[in-house]
């Protein structure tokens, strides 16, 4: 079970070629938590979209859809993550956006930043009225502070789909 006192990133429980792996985590000699993630050599989807807007050309539709498909696979693997006993963690990323999707120079797509992710049974609670993640990608349930499940991440992924295929922000 993931405990707040350890501050274990939920991504450490996700095994997927489409999620940036956690290599190490712990506390340093002074008790400050640290996390070591795999180095991803490439660019964020946000950077790619910005370059397409300012310099052109737009992302070709087949490339955009491949990026989306690989991101969806990473999310699926996160949503299906289980604890050591095999029970579903009910993991919700809560911050799916172009800033957290990385495309490597060899074409692999990796989802990162599970820093605001939440799992069922986790001790941490979000204060009432506090929204985690980026507002432009938040689901209505997330904005209302309702309980979230994987559908909230799928909603955000739909917004990413809009943006990578139209070259414009939805919200």
SELO-107446 format. One record per residue (C-alpha): residue number from 1; residue in three letters; chain; z, y, x. Coordinates in pm, 1 decimal. Each point is the difference from the previous one (the first is absolute). Layout:
BEGIN
NUM Ala A Z Y X
...
# end
This chain:
BEGIN
1 Unk A 0.0 0.0 0.0
2 Unk A -91.2 342.3 133.9
3 Unk A 305.2 221.3 43.7
4 Unk A 9.3 378.1 30.7
5 Unk A 231.9 -15.0 300.0
6 Unk A -274.2 -174.6 194.3
7 Unk A -273.5 231.8 -137.3
8 Unk A -249.4 -284.5 33.3
9 Unk A -342.7 123.6 -96.9
10 Unk A -138.5 -196.0 -288.0
11 Unk A -332.6 -31.3 178.7
12 Unk A 171.4 -240.8 239.8
13 Unk A 5.6 -251.8 -284.9
14 Unk A -372.9 34.3 -66.8
15 Unk A -239.2 -228.6 183.1
16 Unk A -353.3 132.3 -31.2
17 Unk A -287.8 99.0 226.3
18 Unk A -25.9 307.8 -224.2
19 Unk A 353.8 129.5 56.0
20 Unk A 107.9 157.7 328.9
21 Unk A 243.3 -258.1 139.1
22 Unk A 354.2 79.0 100.1
23 Unk A 53.3 -126.3 355.2
24 Unk A 366.1 83.6 42.7
25 Unk A 282.2 179.8 -175.2
26 Unk A 360.2 64.2 71.5
27 Unk A 239.7 262.4 127.4
28 Unk A 13.2 160.4 341.3
29 Unk A 313.5 32.0 213.5
30 Unk A 113.6 303.6 -200.5
31 Unk A -49.1 -172.2 -335.6
32 Unk A -318.1 182.6 -99.6
33 Unk A -246.5 -224.2 -182.0
34 Unk A -343.1 -60.2 149.3
35 Unk A -315.1 -176.1 -106.4
36 Unk A -291.6 -113.8 214.2
37 Unk A -332.5 -36.6 -179.2
38 Unk A -326.8 -138.5 130.6
39 Unk A -218.7 268.7 153.0
40 Unk A -296.9 62.4 -229.2
41 Unk A -293.8 149.8 186.3
42 Unk A -221.1 177.1 -248.0
43 Unk A 39.8 267.4 -263.5
44 Unk A 173.8 42.1 -331.3
45 Unk A -213.4 -2.3 -310.9
46 Unk A 115.0 359.9 -54.0
47 Unk A -152.6 94.7 336.2
48 Unk A -324.1 -182.6 -82.2
49 Unk A -24.9 172.5 -338.4
50 Unk A 70.1 341.5 152.8
51 Unk A -270.6 -54.6 261.5
52 Unk A -245.2 -106.7 -271.8
53 Unk A 72.3 321.1 -193.6
54 Unk A -23.6 235.5 297.6
55 Unk A -267.5 -167.1 210.4
56 Unk A -172.7 -244.7 -234.6
57 Unk A -138.9 -240.2 -87.9
58 Unk A 223.5 -140.2 -276.6
59 Unk A 127.7 -353.5 38.0
60 Unk A -269.9 -241.9 -116.3
61 Unk A 107.6 -175.7 -321.1
62 Unk A -3.6 -351.4 159.0
63 Unk A 227.3 125.1 281.5
64 Unk A 232.2 176.2 -245.8
65 Unk A 27.4 -313.6 -213.1
66 Unk A 69.9 -219.2 303.8
67 Unk A 281.9 234.6 102.4
68 Unk A 137.7 -14.5 -353.1
69 Unk A -30.2 -381.0 -16.6
70 Unk A 187.7 -49.4 327.4
71 Unk A 268.5 245.9 -110.7
72 Unk A 34.3 -191.2 -327.7
73 Unk A 47.3 -323.5 196.0
74 Unk A 278.5 160.0 203.0
75 Unk A 166.8 118.8 -318.9
76 Unk A -38.4 -343.8 -157.6
77 Unk A 168.7 -162.2 299.3
78 Unk A 281.9 256.2 -20.8
79 Unk A 40.1 -56.8 -373.6
80 Unk A 16.1 -376.9 55.5
81 Unk A 257.4 21.2 283.4
82 Unk A 298.7 -227.7 -33.0
83 Unk A 342.6 -5.8 157.7
84 Unk A 134.3 -279.9 220.7
85 Unk A 87.8 -201.1 -311.5
86 Unk A -351.8 29.9 -142.2
87 Unk A 94.0 243.7 -276.6
88 Unk A -237.0 286.0 -73.6
89 Unk A 108.8 327.5 156.6
90 Unk A -184.2 196.6 -270.8
91 Unk A -109.8 239.4 273.0
92 Unk A -154.6 330.9 -106.9
93 Unk A -150.5 220.4 273.8
94 Unk A 41.3 326.9 -198.8
95 Unk A -215.6 202.9 241.6
96 Unk A -354.5 -138.7 -12.8
97 Unk A -226.1 282.8 114.8
98 Unk A -281.9 62.3 250.3
99 Unk A 265.0 111.6 250.3
100 Unk A 149.2 -351.3 5.0
101 Unk A -325.3 -194.7 28.3
102 Unk A -129.3 -45.1 355.3
103 Unk A -345.8 -113.7 101.6
104 Unk A -23.7 -144.6 349.5
105 Unk A -300.0 61.2 220.3
106 Unk A -106.7 -360.8 -59.1
107 Unk A 9.6 38.6 -379.3
108 Unk A 335.8 -152.0 -91.8
109 Unk A 196.0 180.5 -269.0
110 Unk A 379.4 6.2 15.8
111 Unk A 256.3 142.3 -240.6
112 Unk A 299.4 165.8 160.1
113 Unk A 308.9 208.6 -70.9
114 Unk A 221.9 -214.8 -213.3
115 Unk A 270.6 259.6 67.1
116 Unk A 36.2 85.3 -367.8
117 Unk A -65.0 -353.2 -124.4
118 Unk A 249.1 -158.3 -232.8
119 Unk A 86.1 -360.4 -71.0
120 Unk A 195.0 -155.9 -282.0
121 Unk A 365.0 -44.4 85.4
122 Unk A -9.3 254.5 280.5
123 Unk A 323.9 192.5 30.9
124 Unk A -156.9 344.9 35.1
125 Unk A -47.4 201.7 -313.6
126 Unk A -225.3 298.6 -48.4
127 Unk A 184.6 300.5 -136.3
128 Unk A -98.7 97.3 -351.5
129 Unk A -281.2 253.5 10.0
130 Unk A -102.2 -90.7 355.7
131 Unk A -360.1 -121.4 30.7
132 Unk A -86.7 -211.5 302.5
133 Unk A -357.3 17.8 128.9
134 Unk A -274.4 257.7 -43.3
135 Unk A -20.1 163.5 -342.7
136 Unk A -381.7 -10.7 -13.9
137 Unk A 11.1 -382.0 13.0
138 Unk A 311.9 -68.6 -207.1
139 Unk A -23.8 -196.5 -322.3
140 Unk A 139.3 147.4 -322.9
141 Unk A 286.0 -252.8 17.0
142 Unk A 81.3 110.5 352.8
143 Unk A 3.7 366.2 -104.1
144 Unk A 229.6 -77.8 -293.8
145 Unk A 237.6 -195.3 224.7
146 Unk A -57.1 -320.2 -198.3
147 Unk A 32.9 -343.5 160.0
148 Unk A -312.0 -81.9 200.9
149 Unk A -200.1 -312.3 62.9
150 Unk A -328.9 -74.3 174.3
151 Unk A -195.5 184.6 -271.3
152 Unk A 119.4 330.1 142.8
153 Unk A -164.7 -85.2 333.3
154 Unk A -318.7 -108.1 -180.5
155 Unk A -6.4 335.8 -179.8
156 Unk A 20.5 178.6 336.6
157 Unk A -272.1 -225.2 140.7
158 Unk A -220.9 104.6 -293.0
159 Unk A 46.6 362.0 103.5
160 Unk A -97.5 -92.8 356.0
161 Unk A -311.3 -172.1 -142.2
162 Unk A -92.2 319.7 -184.2
163 Unk A 39.5 208.1 312.9
164 Unk A -195.2 -226.5 235.7
165 Unk A -289.5 -37.7 -241.6
166 Unk A -24.8 361.4 -119.1
167 Unk A 109.8 184.4 313.8
168 Unk A 239.3 212.8 -210.8
169 Unk A 370.3 -1.3 -74.3
170 Unk A 86.8 -124.1 -348.4
171 Unk A 319.9 204.9 -29.9
# end
